[in-house]
Each structure stands twice: as C-alpha cells, then as structure tokens.
C-alpha cells in the first residue's frame, strides 16, 4: 500500500512537470505568434553609429590647430555659388584665393570658360571692397559688421544673388580661424556630445536605414558681455568634431552679438594638399550664410594650395580700374 502511494505521488509529480512544460511551450508559441502579428522590422529606427573615438578637450584643440596657426594662404579654388533666394546653382567658377592674418583676404572669381573675370573682392581692417563685373556691375565699398539689408531690399530680386550678397570676410574664418582664447578670463569653453540622425552611410545598408552620428561640440562662450546686463553671456562660435571619423573637425558655427547664426561652415574630404605642410586639409568647404540667402562650396586641390607663402603688399589692393559705378554703402543715398 505504501509502495502504491509512493508510485502515485511520483506519477503525479511527473504529470505536473509535463503540464507545466506544455503550458510554457504553449505560452511561448502564443507570444511568438502575437509578436509576429504586432512587431515589424523598422529600419528607420536609428541606431548609434560605432565605433566612437574618445577625446579630451586638449585633443580637440589640436584638431583645429592647423586652422588657428595658419598665417597666410594662396590657392586656386573652384567655387560653386548657390542662391537660396532664387533657388539657383551657379556653375563652378575658377577662382584665386589669398589670405593673410589678421584679417586680409582677396578673392578673384573667374568664369569657368574663357577666364572672364566675374567679380573681385578684398577685405582688410573691417572694411571691404567688391567689384562686380558682370551681374549688376558696380564697385561696392562697406564695413564688414554693418547691416545693409535696407540697401539689398532696394535692389529687389537682384539682391538674392550670391555674388551680390557675398562679402570677402565671410570666407576668412572658414579657413583662417581665430585662435581659442584659453587664457582670457572673458571667455570659457563648454564640451559636450551631440547626436545627429542621418541616413545609414554604411555600404549595402537597408533602404531607409537611419543612424545616430556622435559629435563632440566645443562652444566658445563670452562671459559678461558689455551692454547685455549683469550675468548675461553669449555663444560666439561652436566647433564640431566627428567621433566616428578620427575626431576630424567637420563643422563650425559663428554667431553675432544678438545670438544670430550668421555662418555655418562644413569641412570634408581631408587630404594632404600642400607639400610644405604635413597637415591634412579639407579639400571641400561649404560656407553657408542662411540670412544672406546664399552658400558657396569651395573645392581645393593639391596642385595649387600654398600654406604660409610670402605675399607682396599689393596682394590685397583693389582699385576701380574698370570705372564701375561706385556705391559707398556707409553713406546715405542721395536725395
């Protein structure tokens, strides 16, 4: 009798275990079935792009050192202007660019065919001159930081042209950056990570696949700005470094005293462009002036890219030799 009870209990436990196992299998099948009805593959859900490079603030300072140390530059450059106001893209021009610290620049823009001079511009000591030879022929004289929006409004549709809106100093800090003011108590720097969603750039990525690209962002902040009130500070510029591409310096944002984003610069396709410099330089630079309604893509090559050349004193002289109509933008229009 005792042996029979023991046998019944053993059989009962086995039946219980079998029942639990069957219940688990059934539940698993039911969950799997429900999942197949509810869950779908969605490649548009972004995943973090890896691997990521880690860096200290000093590591990032080294990345912009070639731009901050650059004293002069002479290069032949292709420029593609895009007029956002007119939704037009100009053909690539054959241009000559000369830069010298602290703020000198000369840009000669030629037509891609026939070497016909389209425009010429210089800037030095906060003043600029622009000679427009083909579109709205004129010789403009003005001040870099001045607001000429009222003058542009009077021009009507012509003001939407990138050549009319372009100023030489728009390109100066794209290549010849101001050094970081690390020892100046009026400025401080903030380092943080930013994630930007974009299409998956990896080869054979599924259609509509998205990723999150990680950047280090260094913000330069001016403390206690005069005239803005006690305790008020402002961001003067931001520098972006791609953590998925050896911490390359890929973007610069410049802000005016009102906090307006005046210039965005994108750097890409780094190459050894100069025999006299061991540094890699971006062969493609996109300068965007959103509030001026234009952008310009600068295309450099290793055949004509001189780092820190000796430049003559006349390199930044521009005279109105073509007797164009002179317009001094700082003088009130004649009544």
TIVEXTI-546263 format. One record per residue (C-alpha): residue number from 0; x, y, z. Coordinates in steps of 0.001 Angstrom, whole numbers. Example, Ala and Ser with C-alpha at 12.3 -4.5 7.8 and 13.67 -1.06 7.14 Angstrom:
# residues 2
+-----+---------+---------+---------+
: pos :      xx :      yy :      zz :
+-----+---------+---------+---------+
:   0 :   12300 :   -4500 :    7800 :
:   1 :   13670 :   -1060 :    7140 :
+-----+---------+---------+---------+
This chain:
# residues 335
+-----+---------+---------+---------+
: pos :      xx :      yy :      zz :
+-----+---------+---------+---------+
:   0 :       0 :       0 :       0 :
:   1 :    2814 :    2373 :     870 :
:   2 :    4550 :    1473 :   -2362 :
:   3 :    1377 :    2291 :   -4350 :
:   4 :    1058 :    5707 :   -2672 :
:   5 :    4660 :    6429 :   -3471 :
:   6 :    4100 :    5455 :   -7092 :
:   7 :    1004 :    7689 :   -7328 :
:   8 :    2891 :   10624 :   -5907 :
:   9 :    5791 :   10102 :   -8324 :
:  10 :    3400 :    9864 :  -11272 :
:  11 :    1615 :   12998 :  -10077 :
:  12 :    4842 :   14962 :   -9958 :
:  13 :    5757 :   13797 :  -13445 :
:  14 :    2318 :   14780 :  -14734 :
:  15 :    2659 :   18180 :  -13061 :
:  16 :    6065 :   18744 :  -14607 :
:  17 :    4744 :   17678 :  -18004 :
:  18 :    1786 :   20025 :  -17603 :
:  19 :    3995 :   22960 :  -16659 :
:  20 :    6288 :   22209 :  -19604 :
:  21 :    3340 :   22053 :  -22004 :
:  22 :    1978 :   25311 :  -20607 :
:  23 :    5347 :   27021 :  -21110 :
:  24 :    5607 :   25720 :  -24672 :
:  25 :    2079 :   26874 :  -25378 :
:  26 :    2741 :   30303 :  -23882 :
:  27 :    5941 :   30631 :  -25901 :
:  28 :    4121 :   29731 :  -29095 :
:  29 :    1361 :   32191 :  -28255 :
:  30 :    3880 :   35024 :  -27544 :
:  31 :    5768 :   34228 :  -30736 :
:  32 :    2513 :   34227 :  -32676 :
:  33 :    1420 :   37551 :  -31141 :
:  34 :    4843 :   39054 :  -31787 :
:  35 :    4670 :   38109 :  -35445 :
:  36 :    1313 :   39856 :  -35624 :
:  37 :    2430 :   43030 :  -33770 :
:  38 :    6219 :   43551 :  -34125 :
:  39 :    7679 :   44502 :  -37511 :
:  40 :   11185 :   45382 :  -38682 :
:  41 :   11637 :   49150 :  -38851 :
:  42 :   14998 :   50168 :  -40306 :
:  43 :   14154 :   53841 :  -39809 :
:  44 :   14656 :   53476 :  -36053 :
:  45 :   18149 :   54985 :  -35693 :
:  46 :   20986 :   53080 :  -34081 :
:  47 :   24185 :   54637 :  -32770 :
:  48 :   26969 :   54591 :  -35350 :
:  49 :   30089 :   52940 :  -33922 :
:  50 :   32969 :   52714 :  -33106 :
:  51 :   33387 :   56041 :  -31311 :
:  52 :   36616 :   57881 :  -30513 :
:  53 :   37089 :   59346 :  -27055 :
:  54 :   38894 :   62652 :  -26571 :
:  55 :   39815 :   65271 :  -24020 :
:  56 :   39341 :   68988 :  -24580 :
:  57 :   43044 :   69339 :  -25375 :
:  58 :   42744 :   66602 :  -28021 :
:  59 :   40083 :   68660 :  -29787 :
:  60 :   42170 :   71834 :  -29549 :
:  61 :   44907 :   70014 :  -31500 :
:  62 :   42417 :   69260 :  -34287 :
:  63 :   41832 :   72970 :  -35027 :
:  64 :   45460 :   73977 :  -34516 :
:  65 :   46326 :   73990 :  -38272 :
:  66 :   43480 :   76456 :  -38919 :
:  67 :   44406 :   78637 :  -35927 :
:  68 :   48131 :   78602 :  -36775 :
:  69 :   47661 :   79408 :  -40465 :
:  70 :   49324 :   82759 :  -41217 :
:  71 :   48770 :   83024 :  -44954 :
:  72 :   47347 :   81006 :  -47830 :
:  73 :   47396 :   81179 :  -51598 :
:  74 :   45235 :   78741 :  -53523 :
:  75 :   43376 :   78150 :  -56721 :
:  76 :   39872 :   77078 :  -55855 :
:  77 :   36693 :   76040 :  -57598 :
:  78 :   33641 :   77806 :  -56144 :
:  79 :   30011 :   76815 :  -56629 :
:  80 :   27568 :   79527 :  -55517 :
:  81 :   24026 :   78575 :  -54579 :
:  82 :   21391 :   81293 :  -54337 :
:  83 :   18791 :   80075 :  -51853 :
:  84 :   16552 :   83066 :  -52550 :
:  85 :   16410 :   82312 :  -56279 :
:  86 :   16811 :   78534 :  -55840 :
:  87 :   19645 :   78612 :  -58371 :
:  88 :   23061 :   76983 :  -58530 :
:  89 :   25878 :   78635 :  -60453 :
:  90 :   28379 :   76586 :  -62470 :
:  91 :   31734 :   76031 :  -60793 :
:  92 :   33991 :   79062 :  -61127 :
:  93 :   37772 :   79083 :  -61425 :
:  94 :   38934 :   81379 :  -58625 :
:  95 :   42046 :   82602 :  -56848 :
:  96 :   42083 :   82997 :  -53077 :
:  97 :   44702 :   84802 :  -50973 :
:  98 :   44584 :   85119 :  -47172 :
:  99 :   46833 :   86741 :  -44560 :
: 100 :   46408 :   87348 :  -40854 :
: 101 :   44912 :   89069 :  -39099 :
: 102 :   42000 :   89622 :  -41498 :
: 103 :   43205 :   90181 :  -45052 :
: 104 :   41578 :   88343 :  -47928 :
: 105 :   41401 :   88683 :  -51698 :
: 106 :   39151 :   86572 :  -53882 :
: 107 :   39110 :   86720 :  -57690 :
: 108 :   36203 :   84858 :  -59298 :
: 109 :   36534 :   83871 :  -62964 :
: 110 :   34065 :   82221 :  -65327 :
: 111 :   34775 :   78509 :  -65916 :
: 112 :   35170 :   79139 :  -69651 :
: 113 :   37266 :   81902 :  -71202 :
: 114 :   38817 :   83078 :  -67886 :
: 115 :   36437 :   86029 :  -67865 :
: 116 :   36591 :   87894 :  -64545 :
: 117 :   33161 :   87865 :  -62870 :
: 118 :   33944 :   89503 :  -59536 :
: 119 :   36784 :   90542 :  -57287 :
: 120 :   36704 :   91265 :  -53566 :
: 121 :   39092 :   92267 :  -50795 :
: 122 :   38772 :   92861 :  -47063 :
: 123 :   41133 :   94341 :  -44500 :
: 124 :   40749 :   96099 :  -41130 :
: 125 :   36946 :   95738 :  -41041 :
: 126 :   36496 :   97335 :  -44500 :
: 127 :   35677 :   95560 :  -47756 :
: 128 :   35558 :   96301 :  -51476 :
: 129 :   33665 :   94241 :  -54041 :
: 130 :   33899 :   94723 :  -57799 :
: 131 :   31021 :   93115 :  -59703 :
: 132 :   31926 :   92987 :  -63395 :
: 133 :   29019 :   91045 :  -64921 :
: 134 :   25950 :   90868 :  -62681 :
: 135 :   24753 :   94318 :  -61516 :
: 136 :   28136 :   95914 :  -62466 :
: 137 :   29275 :   98097 :  -59581 :
: 138 :   32114 :   98793 :  -57164 :
: 139 :   30908 :   98346 :  -53578 :
: 140 :   32644 :   99778 :  -50516 :
: 141 :   31473 :   98989 :  -46998 :
: 142 :   32114 :   97847 :  -43425 :
: 143 :   32212 :   94169 :  -42511 :
: 144 :   29909 :   94291 :  -39485 :
: 145 :   27381 :   96760 :  -40931 :
: 146 :   23792 :   95806 :  -41776 :
: 147 :   22990 :   96536 :  -45415 :
: 148 :   19618 :   94783 :  -45539 :
: 149 :   17823 :   98042 :  -46477 :
: 150 :   20157 :   98526 :  -49435 :
: 151 :   19533 :   94961 :  -50554 :
: 152 :   15773 :   95442 :  -50301 :
: 153 :   16026 :   98312 :  -52765 :
: 154 :   17767 :   96022 :  -55238 :
: 155 :   14738 :   93742 :  -55341 :
: 156 :   15304 :   90320 :  -56911 :
: 157 :   18921 :   91175 :  -57766 :
: 158 :   19713 :   91125 :  -54048 :
: 159 :   19042 :   87371 :  -53970 :
: 160 :   22196 :   86730 :  -55980 :
: 161 :   25019 :   85075 :  -54053 :
: 162 :   27577 :   87372 :  -55686 :
: 163 :   25717 :   90489 :  -54559 :
: 164 :   25358 :   89143 :  -51011 :
: 165 :   28863 :   87682 :  -50716 :
: 166 :   31466 :   89544 :  -48707 :
: 167 :   35148 :   88559 :  -48585 :
: 168 :   35219 :   88278 :  -44798 :
: 169 :   32522 :   85571 :  -44996 :
: 170 :   35313 :   83237 :  -46132 :
: 171 :   38103 :   84419 :  -43826 :
: 172 :   37218 :   82460 :  -40686 :
: 173 :   36272 :   79404 :  -42692 :
: 174 :   39986 :   78817 :  -43306 :
: 175 :   41865 :   81181 :  -41003 :
: 176 :   40166 :   80664 :  -37660 :
: 177 :   40631 :   82844 :  -34648 :
: 178 :   42805 :   81016 :  -32073 :
: 179 :   40992 :   79832 :  -28961 :
: 180 :   41301 :   82401 :  -26162 :
: 181 :   42173 :   79901 :  -23456 :
: 182 :   43989 :   82388 :  -21200 :
: 183 :   41408 :   85160 :  -21416 :
: 184 :   39098 :   85351 :  -18380 :
: 185 :   36341 :   86846 :  -20544 :
: 186 :   35869 :   83529 :  -22326 :
: 187 :   35124 :   79976 :  -21281 :
: 188 :   34610 :   76740 :  -23212 :
: 189 :   31981 :   74034 :  -22909 :
: 190 :   32479 :   70495 :  -24262 :
: 191 :   29531 :   68167 :  -24827 :
: 192 :   28238 :   65371 :  -27050 :
: 193 :   25617 :   65864 :  -29755 :
: 194 :   23803 :   63129 :  -31678 :
: 195 :   22579 :   63861 :  -35205 :
: 196 :   20231 :   61499 :  -37041 :
: 197 :   21073 :   60769 :  -40671 :
: 198 :   20722 :   58028 :  -43341 :
: 199 :   22903 :   54978 :  -42717 :
: 200 :   26143 :   55595 :  -44693 :
: 201 :   27482 :   52035 :  -44440 :
: 202 :   27764 :   50036 :  -47681 :
: 203 :   24739 :   47882 :  -48534 :
: 204 :   22712 :   49448 :  -45725 :
: 205 :   18992 :   48559 :  -45951 :
: 206 :   16753 :   51122 :  -47576 :
: 207 :   15524 :   53827 :  -45168 :
: 208 :   18016 :   52706 :  -42508 :
: 209 :   18908 :   55519 :  -40089 :
: 210 :   21767 :   56067 :  -37670 :
: 211 :   22798 :   58493 :  -34940 :
: 212 :   26210 :   60063 :  -35552 :
: 213 :   28064 :   61231 :  -32455 :
: 214 :   29970 :   64516 :  -32307 :
: 215 :   31952 :   66357 :  -29704 :
: 216 :   30847 :   70001 :  -29689 :
: 217 :   33000 :   72752 :  -28186 :
: 218 :   31199 :   76045 :  -27549 :
: 219 :   33099 :   79286 :  -27021 :
: 220 :   31211 :   81489 :  -24557 :
: 221 :   31879 :   85165 :  -23906 :
: 222 :   31160 :   85980 :  -20264 :
: 223 :   29599 :   89207 :  -19005 :
: 224 :   29004 :   90775 :  -22401 :
: 225 :   29032 :   94605 :  -22093 :
: 226 :   25633 :   96175 :  -22656 :
: 227 :   23689 :   92923 :  -22206 :
: 228 :   23078 :   93135 :  -18460 :
: 229 :   24628 :   91545 :  -15395 :
: 230 :   25374 :   87847 :  -15662 :
: 231 :   24496 :   87643 :  -19363 :
: 232 :   26812 :   85621 :  -21590 :
: 233 :   26676 :   84630 :  -25259 :
: 234 :   27921 :   81858 :  -27531 :
: 235 :   30343 :   83228 :  -30120 :
: 236 :   31041 :   80010 :  -32022 :
: 237 :   30702 :   76233 :  -31921 :
: 238 :   33162 :   73673 :  -33263 :
: 239 :   32065 :   70133 :  -34158 :
: 240 :   34271 :   67002 :  -34216 :
: 241 :   33129 :   63685 :  -35706 :
: 242 :   33652 :   60850 :  -33203 :
: 243 :   33195 :   58247 :  -35946 :
: 244 :   35930 :   59755 :  -38176 :
: 245 :   39102 :   60169 :  -36105 :
: 246 :   37734 :   63301 :  -34404 :
: 247 :   38007 :   65325 :  -37614 :
: 248 :   36971 :   68966 :  -37388 :
: 249 :   33840 :   68920 :  -39572 :
: 250 :   31715 :   71953 :  -38734 :
: 251 :   31962 :   75499 :  -37394 :
: 252 :   29071 :   77779 :  -36404 :
: 253 :   29559 :   81523 :  -35942 :
: 254 :   27144 :   83790 :  -34036 :
: 255 :   26815 :   87569 :  -33897 :
: 256 :   26244 :   89763 :  -30820 :
: 257 :   22487 :   89117 :  -30989 :
: 258 :   22923 :   85337 :  -30985 :
: 259 :   22033 :   85015 :  -34682 :
: 260 :   23680 :   82125 :  -36523 :
: 261 :   25453 :   84107 :  -39215 :
: 262 :   27732 :   81495 :  -40756 :
: 263 :   27880 :   77717 :  -40918 :
: 264 :   30991 :   76065 :  -42323 :
: 265 :   31244 :   72361 :  -43181 :
: 266 :   34636 :   70670 :  -43742 :
: 267 :   35044 :   67358 :  -45562 :
: 268 :   37297 :   65150 :  -47686 :
: 269 :   40546 :   65844 :  -45838 :
: 270 :   43728 :   65433 :  -47940 :
: 271 :   47388 :   66377 :  -47980 :
: 272 :   47031 :   69482 :  -50144 :
: 273 :   50373 :   71188 :  -49530 :
: 274 :   53910 :   69859 :  -49887 :
: 275 :   55089 :   72423 :  -47321 :
: 276 :   52609 :   71259 :  -44674 :
: 277 :   52306 :   67820 :  -43094 :
: 278 :   48738 :   68573 :  -42016 :
: 279 :   45665 :   67256 :  -43763 :
: 280 :   43349 :   69986 :  -45037 :
: 281 :   39691 :   69783 :  -46095 :
: 282 :   39502 :   69734 :  -49880 :
: 283 :   35790 :   70639 :  -49712 :
: 284 :   34500 :   73534 :  -47596 :
: 285 :   30868 :   74635 :  -47641 :
: 286 :   30264 :   78181 :  -46382 :
: 287 :   26589 :   78843 :  -45698 :
: 288 :   25142 :   82293 :  -44955 :
: 289 :   21471 :   81483 :  -44277 :
: 290 :   20390 :   85060 :  -43528 :
: 291 :   22164 :   86363 :  -46640 :
: 292 :   20448 :   83798 :  -48838 :
: 293 :   23469 :   82063 :  -50305 :
: 294 :   26075 :   79370 :  -49815 :
: 295 :   29384 :   78689 :  -51531 :
: 296 :   31154 :   75362 :  -51927 :
: 297 :   34949 :   75724 :  -52123 :
: 298 :   36854 :   72928 :  -53876 :
: 299 :   40634 :   72751 :  -53358 :
: 300 :   43264 :   70520 :  -54947 :
: 301 :   46882 :   69664 :  -54196 :
: 302 :   48222 :   71400 :  -57305 :
: 303 :   47615 :   74956 :  -56079 :
: 304 :   47500 :   75142 :  -52279 :
: 305 :   50357 :   77093 :  -50643 :
: 306 :   50465 :   77234 :  -46859 :
: 307 :   52137 :   80309 :  -45318 :
: 308 :   53616 :   81772 :  -48532 :
: 309 :   55338 :   85163 :  -48652 :
: 310 :   52828 :   87653 :  -50088 :
: 311 :   53523 :   91083 :  -51605 :
: 312 :   51984 :   94216 :  -50083 :
: 313 :   49895 :   94700 :  -53235 :
: 314 :   48185 :   91320 :  -52876 :
: 315 :   45194 :   92917 :  -51126 :
: 316 :   44862 :   96090 :  -53184 :
: 317 :   41716 :   96536 :  -55267 :
: 318 :   41133 :   99686 :  -57298 :
: 319 :   38216 :  100570 :  -59532 :
: 320 :   40209 :  100337 :  -62740 :
: 321 :   37130 :   99410 :  -64791 :
: 322 :   35374 :  102677 :  -63844 :
: 323 :   32390 :  100838 :  -62426 :
: 324 :   29636 :  102724 :  -60659 :
: 325 :   30878 :  103232 :  -57093 :
: 326 :   28492 :  102591 :  -54217 :
: 327 :   29650 :  103517 :  -50715 :
: 328 :   27242 :  101515 :  -48582 :
: 329 :   28082 :  103541 :  -45471 :
: 330 :   26944 :  106808 :  -46996 :
: 331 :   23250 :  107710 :  -47007 :
: 332 :   21747 :  107629 :  -50524 :
: 333 :   21491 :  110939 :  -52292 :
: 334 :   18020 :  112507 :  -52193 :
+-----+---------+---------+---------+
